[in-house]
Amino acid sequence: VAMGFGSTPPSLFTAFFVATHAVSGYILGRIMTSDPFVIALLCGFTTLTGIIEHCPDKCPALFKFNPVINLGGFAFLIYFMYLVPHTSLLPRWVIWSTYTFYVVFVGTAVKLEFGMPKDNIEDTVAANKDPTWIRDHFFGHVVGTALLVMWSFSCPGSDGITPLQLASGPPPLPLGIGAVVVAGGVG
């Protein structure tokens, strides 16, 4: 099996897949809201999508909600993609070219059935045990998560600062604090 995916325990990939779903809740939420409760709900929602997609045999009752949950996830993604061009520090051409890449990547994956989620529980359980599907799906998670991270962290979070700005040094101190430090301290 390609890239050693057949020798890795499926539970390790399940943990990775569910974790990337969970993290995507924060990645999406950090530019949508500053409310930690809402971000926690988004993380819970995206974790639920990961559990349904990657552990359907453990919770088959949840799988019947898969179409509705996927529609909700798609709506969050569209809203997120609407916000990014309005707030990102990236040049617009970078944003739109990566959006184009994402649409072509997902469209090609759907057409070729390259690691895409399955429509029924039996096919989903079988796919989560198939090393080729796991490899293909792993690649999709890596590409999708990398794009989400790039888009999200090029935008200011709830504190108004982007991680890109933090990489160039700490934010400036407020004037009052700076004046005390320059004056030699307090007292």
Secondary structure, DSSP 8 states (H G I E B T S, - for coil): -GGGGGGS-HHHHHHHHHHHHHHHHHHHHTTT-S-HHHHHHHHHHHHHHHHHHH-TTT-HHHHTTHHHHHHHHHHHHHHHHHHHHHH-SS-HHHHHHHHHHHHHHHHHHHHHT-S---SSHHHHHHHTT-HHHHHHHHHHHHHHHHHHHHHHTTS--TTS--HHHHHT------HHHHHHHHTTS--
